[in-house]
Amino acid sequence: MEEKQWMEETGEFSNWLRREMEETEILLRCIPALAVTLFVVSVVCMNLLANKTIFQSHWLAVDGGILISWLSFMCMDIITKHFGAKASTKIALLAAFINLLTCVIFYTVSIIPSDADDYTALNALFGGTWFILLSSTVAFLTSAVINNSLNWTISKGFKKNPDGKLAYATQTYISTFVGQFMDNLIFSCMVFMFFAPIYWDGFHWTFLQCFMCALTGAVLELIMEVIFSPIGYKILQKWRRNKIGQEYLDFISKE
């Protein structure tokens, strides 16, 4: 009896896995390449720029990743609105994987010896820091799930005009602010409160600095979202008119 139940559960898992793989293949075939490219590039750049603290006071500290992180959240919001939260989360996982692969390649290049010139600074940048990568990955994936889920949940509240400007603005502004805040807070606490005091000769941020960094970053990135949201809305309208990703939307509608 137990063996039969095990076989049934195994069969159900196999069917689920096959369907997920098929769904992911269709998604990657349907989603516009430019959206994915900008998203992945922004994630890779965030990982590099986060190594530098560009401002620090007794109550506030900001790292360089703040200059590009708004783009990744805008891409996620557009993808979530058109393809759904699940699709956006899958693209976030893809971006995280590509970022990890990029870091491995960068690290490999940094440890290859060369007598052509002094590459100390380049090696230090490309070699990266393992806990920066770990912290950024954990923070990014956590905030991506929060952002996408919140965005999709808010959209359910707009029954009359779910594709209107008000619905889009409300979804993106709220989800971006919350997602960015959690991303910044998780990353800064992990790096500058936990790892930095151990590996950076006592250098650290206080929790107040981490909190204010998260809050200030979320506000600044929300402002960027507000500035560029009209572009995102026009992109969505164009996707709808041209029935972009219809194969994927038809596939998930059968679930």
C-alpha positions in Angstrom: 0.0 0.0 0.0 2.8 2.4 0.9 4.7 1.5 -2.3 1.6 2.2 -4.4 1.1 5.6 -2.7 4.8 6.4 -3.2 4.5 5.5 -6.9 1.4 7.7 -7.2 3.1 10.7 -5.5 6.2 10.2 -7.7 4.0 10.1 -10.8 2.3 13.3 -9.7 5.6 15.0 -9.1 6.9 13.9 -12.5 3.8 15.3 -14.2 4.1 18.6 -12.3 7.8 18.9 -13.2 7.2 18.2 -16.9 4.4 20.8 -17.0 6.6 23.4 -15.2 9.4 22.8 -17.7 7.0 23.1 -20.6 5.6 26.3 -19.1 9.0 27.8 -18.6 10.1 26.9 -22.2 7.0 28.6 -23.5 7.6 31.7 -21.3 11.1 32.1 -22.4 10.0 31.8 -26.0 7.2 34.4 -25.6 8.7 37.1 -23.3 10.3 40.0 -25.2 14.1 39.6 -25.2 14.7 43.3 -24.4 12.8 43.1 -21.1 14.7 40.1 -20.0 18.1 41.6 -21.1 17.6 44.8 -19.2 16.4 42.9 -16.2 19.4 40.5 -16.2 21.9 43.3 -16.8 20.5 45.4 -14.0 20.8 42.5 -11.6 24.5 41.8 -12.6 25.3 45.6 -12.3 23.6 45.8 -8.8 25.9 43.0 -7.6 29.0 44.9 -8.8 28.0 48.4 -7.6 26.9 47.2 -4.2 30.6 46.7 -3.3 31.0 50.5 -2.9 29.5 52.7 -0.2 28.9 56.0 -1.9 27.7 57.9 1.1 27.8 57.3 4.9 26.9 59.4 7.9 26.0 58.5 11.5 22.4 57.8 10.5 22.5 57.0 6.8 24.6 54.9 4.4 24.0 54.2 0.7 25.8 51.8 -1.6 26.2 52.1 -5.4 23.5 49.5 -6.2 20.8 52.1 -5.6 21.6 53.7 -9.0 20.4 50.7 -11.0 18.1 48.6 -8.8 15.0 50.6 -9.8 15.4 49.2 -13.3 15.1 45.6 -12.2 12.0 46.3 -10.2 10.4 48.2 -13.1 11.1 45.2 -15.4 9.6 42.9 -12.8 6.5 45.0 -12.5 5.9 45.1 -16.3 6.4 41.3 -16.6 4.1 40.7 -13.6 1.4 42.9 -15.0 1.4 41.1 -18.4 2.5 37.5 -17.7 1.7 37.1 -14.0 3.6 36.9 -10.7 4.8 33.3 -11.3 6.3 34.2 -14.7 8.1 37.2 -13.2 9.5 35.1 -10.4 10.8 32.6 -12.8 12.6 35.3 -14.7 14.0 36.6 -11.4 15.4 33.1 -10.8 16.9 33.1 -14.3 18.5 36.5 -13.6 19.9 35.2 -10.3 21.4 32.2 -12.0 23.0 34.2 -14.7 24.4 36.6 -12.1 25.9 33.7 -10.2 27.4 32.3 -13.5 28.8 35.8 -14.3 30.4 36.0 -10.9 32.0 32.6 -11.4 33.5 33.7 -14.7 34.6 37.1 -13.2 36.3 35.2 -10.3 38.0 32.8 -12.7 39.4 35.7 -14.7 40.6 37.5 -11.5 42.7 34.5 -10.4 44.4 33.8 -13.7 47.9 35.2 -13.4 49.2 37.8 -15.9 52.5 39.7 -16.3 51.1 42.0 -18.9 50.2 44.8 -16.4 49.2 45.4 -12.8 45.6 44.1 -12.6 45.3 44.3 -8.8 42.3 46.7 -8.9 40.6 44.8 -11.7 41.1 41.5 -10.0 39.7 43.0 -6.7 36.6 44.2 -8.5 36.0 41.1 -10.6 37.0 38.7 -7.9 34.2 40.0 -5.8 33.3 39.0 -2.3 31.4 35.8 -1.6 29.3 37.3 1.1 28.3 40.3 -1.1 27.1 37.7 -3.7 25.3 35.6 -1.1 23.6 38.6 0.5 22.6 40.2 -2.8 21.1 36.9 -4.0 19.1 36.2 -0.9 17.9 39.8 -0.7 17.0 40.0 -4.4 15.1 36.7 -4.6 13.2 37.5 -1.4 12.2 40.9 -2.5 11.3 39.6 -6.0 8.8 37.2 -4.5 7.4 39.9 -2.3 7.2 42.5 -5.1 5.6 40.1 -7.6 3.1 38.6 -5.2 2.1 42.0 -3.8 1.8 43.5 -7.3 -0.4 40.6 -8.5 -2.5 40.7 -5.3 -3.2 44.4 -5.6 -4.3 44.0 -9.2 -7.1 41.8 -8.1 -8.7 44.8 -6.4 -9.3 46.6 -9.7 -12.3 44.9 -11.1 -13.7 47.6 -13.4 -10.5 48.7 -15.2 -7.6 46.4 -14.3 -5.5 47.6 -17.2 -6.0 51.3 -16.6 -3.3 53.8 -15.5 -4.6 54.0 -12.0 -4.4 50.2 -11.5 -0.9 50.1 -13.0 0.4 53.0 -10.9 -1.1 51.6 -7.7 0.4 48.1 -8.3 3.8 49.3 -9.3 4.3 52.1 -6.8 3.3 50.1 -3.7 5.0 46.8 -4.7 8.2 48.6 -5.8 8.4 50.6 -2.5 7.9 47.5 -0.3 10.0 45.2 -2.5 12.9 47.7 -2.7 12.7 48.4 1.1 13.0 44.7 1.9 15.8 44.2 -0.7 17.9 47.0 0.7 17.2 46.1 4.3 18.0 42.4 4.0 21.2 43.1 1.9 22.6 45.9 4.1 21.9 44.0 7.4 23.5 40.8 6.1 26.6 42.5 4.6 27.3 45.5 6.8 26.0 44.2 10.2 26.9 40.5 10.0 29.7 39.9 7.5 31.6 43.2 7.3 32.7 43.4 11.0 34.2 39.9 10.5 35.9 40.2 7.1 36.4 44.0 6.7 38.5 44.8 9.7 35.6 45.9 11.9 34.0 48.2 9.2 30.2 48.1 9.7 26.9 49.9 9.6 24.5 50.3 12.5 21.0 49.0 12.2 19.8 52.6 12.0 22.1 53.1 9.0 20.8 49.9 7.4 17.2 50.9 8.1 17.6 54.4 6.8 19.5 53.1 3.7 16.6 50.8 3.0 14.0 53.5 3.5 15.9 56.2 1.6 16.7 53.7 -1.2 13.1 52.7 -1.4 12.0 56.3 -1.7 14.6 57.2 -4.3 13.8 54.1 -6.3 10.1 54.8 -6.1 10.7 58.3 -7.5 12.6 56.7 -10.4 9.6 54.3 -10.8 7.2 57.2 -11.0 9.4 59.0 -13.5 9.7 56.0 -15.8 6.3 54.3 -15.2 4.7 56.0 -18.2 7.2 54.2 -20.4 6.4 50.9 -18.7 2.7 51.5 -19.2 3.1 52.3 -22.9 5.2 49.1 -23.3 2.3 47.1 -21.7 -0.2 48.7 -24.0 1.9 47.7 -27.0 2.3 44.2 -25.7 -1.5 43.9 -25.3 -2.2 45.3 -28.8 0.3 43.0 -30.4 -0.8 40.0 -28.3 2.7 39.5 -27.1 3.1 36.2 -25.2 -0.3 34.9 -26.2 0.9 31.3 -26.4 2.0 31.5 -22.8 -1.2 33.2 -21.6 -3.3 30.6 -23.3 -1.2 27.8 -21.8 -1.6 29.1 -18.2 -5.3 29.8 -18.7 -5.8 26.0 -19.1 -4.5 25.4 -15.5 
